């Protein structure tokens, strides 16, 4: 149909199109726009209101420990003595305050700082093959082993002696323990370890007896270690294996001349079975350790086990005295010179520290944990002897007041059966540290290595290995005001991103000269005792 408009002809369709089709859609778009604006404003208002409520709520991770309520760092009022320290504490308080508010409604245990590393479908694999199992009970002779050193050094040595007995087709007599070490502990094997468990786990590997048969007591044991460890471990001189047949009884006065790191996988698996499955502590030790674990987790909170290796003997041995007094430095030097079997006497403490060869001080550990993001109310179980220095634990306790030890968690009655033995007390610490959510060590001694490897063996439990050489340099810059706290924290996290106990194959070298420089097998039994999980 055509109509006339201003003298022109137009179709009815073109004439009514703007009025009938476009106008309703334009109106609809305007209405939707208004609704969108209202929705956006409402959403922003809800967010602002939520934030206000969050700020007004009490700290989410405050909890009661005994009669004391622990409060996050940004609530604590800490007095300071210098401008540098004041700035540092203010900055770290702001940092941890942000941590709490940003993670407000995430479960405490689910925070990234507590998560274990990815296992990459790796698991322990130490089962023996049929041909690896011993054939009958006949052996070529007997091995007497005197395990020397502290608790964990003795554990490492005994595990190696199990492998030696297997290689030499010898019967292992129950090892004797060191009674003349720094601890001067008189405990014997059966007072610390579960003897029945030890024999049961290894019965298909070697023959073990608790004493030398009477008919052999008149045989004079060799009074020195007759076996070349490197030759034995690499099977390069099989004449060593015939030694036991000639002498019948061989006595190893020390067990700390350890096997090489890298030997045949069958021997590696045996060492792991001995170290982690057979050398279990007595039932009473294990039970008290687990009671302490339950008390640490009574509020369902995770905890850190901190091996704070800042005792007098370790500082004297390493020659480290950072932040100690002149008198304390002289006392440590005197102890080092008076200990005859410590070969290195003249040590430059400053150079030693800058090379990363010193145990971290309690203050350095506190700064390190804060930089990683652990809040001030974190539960920390201290694994150590008496901390040396007039300040002791004060600098750590100021930043992390929720510290515990076996002496504070257990009753006097519970500890009484163990108080006469430093080895038993160390064994309790070992149990609590093994079960911890995070294990941190300030120096890589025997206990640190043993726990590090055990936690790998049990499924790559989180173990933080401080990069001491880089850390002390960064801390010095922080103390001088040459680096901000934010930058410091960022660098510390970057350096330790892959130092949390995840799968990392141990470098293997077949050079005898470099074997002592390698990562210790017991600190990282992968490869050897760890393999890919079958789907």
C-alpha positions, 0 to 999 in steps of 0.5 A, a space after each residue: 500500500 502506498 501513501 503520500 507524505 509531503 508530496 512523496 509516495 512511501 510504502 506503509 511498511 517503511 513509514 511505520 518501521 521506526 514507530 512500531 519496530 525500533 522504538 520498543 527495543 530502544 526502550 528495552 535497552 535503556 531499562 536493562 542498562 538501569 537494572 545493570 547499574 543498580 545491580 553493580 552498585 548493590 554488589 559494590 555495597 555488599 563487598 564494602 559492607 563485607 569488608 567492614 564486617 571482616 575488619 571488625 571481627 576478631 582475628 580468625 586464627 587466635 586460639 587458646 593454648 593452655 591458659 594463654 590466648 595467642 594473638 596475630 602479629 598485627 595485634 601485638 604491641 612490640 617495643 623496639 629500641 632502634 629506628 631500623 627495628 621499628 621500621 622492620 617490625 611495622 612492615 612485617 606487621 602490615 605484611 602479616 595483617 594482609 595475610 590474615 585478611 586475604 585468607 580470612 575464610 580459608 581453612 588454616 591447614 589449607 593455606 599454601 604455607 602448609 601444603 606438602 609438595 607434589 609427589 609426582 606419583 612417586 612412592 617408596 618401593 623397598 620390597 625384596 625380590 625372591 633372589 635377594 632373600 637369604 637362603 637358609 641360616 648358615 653364614 660365614 662368620 659374625 660381625 660385631 658393630 659399635 655404633 658411635 655418635 649421637 642417636 641419629 648417627 648411630 641409626 645411620 651406622 647400624 643401617 649400613 652395618 646391616 648392608 655390610 652383613 648382607 654383602 659379607 654373608 655374616 651374622 650381625 650381633 646386636 650392635 652396642 651403642 656409644 656411651 662416651 659421646 658428648 651426651 655420655 648416655 649409658 642406654 643400650 640397644 634394647 632400651 631405645 629400639 624395638 629389638 623384636 621389630 628389628 629382627 622381624 623386618 630383616 629376618 629375610 635379609 640377614 641373620 641377627 642374634 643378640 649375643 655372640 655364641 659362647 664357642 666364639 667368645 674366645 676368638 679375638 675380634 679384629 681391633 680395627 675396621 678391616 674393610 675398605 668401605 668404598 671397595 666393599 660398596 662398589 664390589 671392586 674387590 671381592 676378596 674383602 668378602 672372604 675376610 669374614 671366612 678367615 677371621 670368623 669374628 670381625 669387630 667394627 669399632 666405629 660405624 660412621 665411616 659410611 657406605 658410599 651413597 650410590 651402590 646397587 639398588 638391592 643394597 639401597 633398598 635394604 638400607 632403607 628397610 633397616 633405617 625406616 622400617 626396622 629401627 623403630 623406637 620402643 613402644 613407650 617412646 613412640 606412644 609418648 611422642 604421639 601423645 605430644 603430637 595430639 596435644 599440639 593438634 588439639 585445636 586441629 591446627 598444624 604445627 612446625 617442628 623446628 630443629 634449632 641446632 644452636 647448641 654449644 657443641 655445634 657452635 664450637 664445632 663449626 666456629 660460629 659466634 654471630 651476635 654472641 658476646 666476646 666471652 661467649 665467643 672465647 668460651 666456644 673457641 676454648 671448647 673447640 681447641 680442647 676437643 682433640 678429635 675436632 681437627 679444624 681449630 682456627 676458624 674465621 666466624 664471619 667467613 664461615 657464616 657468609 659461606 652458609 656454614 653456620 647454624 642459623 641463629 634463633 633471630 634469623 630463623 624467626 625472620 625466615 619463617 615470617 618471610 615465608 608467610 607463617 603467622 605469629 600464632 603458628 605452633 612451633 615445636 622446638 627440636 634441640 638441646 639447650 640453646 646457647 647464648 645469653 639471649 637464648 630463645 628470646 628473639 624467636 619467642 618474641 616473633 612466635 610466642 607459641 613455642 613448645 618443647 617436650 618439657 612444656 607439653 609432657 608432664 613430669 610423670 610422663 617424662 620421668 622414665 626418659 630423663 636419664 637418657 638423652 638418646 631417649 629424649 632425642 627419640 621422642 623429638 624424632 617422633 614429633 618431628 616426623 609427624 609434623 606438618 612442616 619440618 624446618 632445620 637450621 643446620 644439616 646435621 645427622 638428625 636433620 638428614 635422617 628426618 629429611 630422608 624419612 619424610 621423603 620416604 613417607 610420601 614427601 612430607 613438607 621439609 624446608 631446607 634453608 638456603 643459609 648462604 643467600 639468607 644471611 646476606 639478605 638478612 644483613 641487607 634488611 638490617 642495614 635498611 638496604 632492602 624493603 621487607 616486601 622485596 626481602 620476603 619475595 626473594 626468600 620465597 623465590 629461593 625456597 620455592 623448590 626447597 620444600 622436600 619435593 621429588 628431586 633425584 639425588 645426583 649420582 657420581 661414580 667418582 670415589 673422590 666426589 662421593 663425600 660431596 654428594 647429597 647424603 643417601 639417607 637425606 634423599 633416598 631417591 633414587 634407590 628407595 623411591 619409584 614411580 607408582 603404577 596406575 
